[in-house]
Amino acid sequence: MMDSMEIVRESGQSPDTAIFRLNGPFTLSTMFGLQNDLRAADVKNVIIDLTNVPYMDSAGLGVLLGQTAHCQRLGNKMALAGVSPRVLTIFEITHTDSMMSFFPTAEAADASFA
């Protein structure tokens, strides 16, 4: 059976902020839906809620790094929320944790953007 990941998009406090809540493993086989959603023209500031992501592979990490670079180029904000210790390990091993903004919840990240 192929892994699947559900993506729920919500609006943040600002109309320029999109919150993407991911449910399921964030891997090579599940990354394309989020990648397409992030490429939508109306997405500026992004919060990716990983609370319900049990694990992530290098492909998932690549999507997040690509989006981080994209936001930095355009002067937009990006944050990760609800990152589990297991998923955080991937950022630490690859020394990319310093490139990201981490918040305990999507709501905390959203408030930081205001």
Phi, psi and omega in degrees: 000137180279142176298151172224153180225128176270140178238122177247122179261133177230163175268145175275190179298326179261145178297342180276356184252130175245134176252125177249114178262118183262138178231106180124176181293139181255094189224179178307322183279348182242358190283339190292326178298313179294318180303316179294318179297320181291333181279355179301139187297335185273002182271120176248275178277136189233133170240125178249115183268112183258016183308319184256029176255108183288329176203161182219142176253186185295333178293317176298316177302317180300320177298316181293320178294319178298318179292322178300313180297318179300313180296318180297319179299321185267359182074024177263170182253149174217141178217154174249143182231149172064033183285123180287159177305322181296317179288322179301327179305322180298318178294320182291316181299322183268004180056034178255359181297331180284346181272349187247157171255123182249138177226152181294327180222161176297325181295320177295320178296316181300316180297327180291335180283335187293000000 
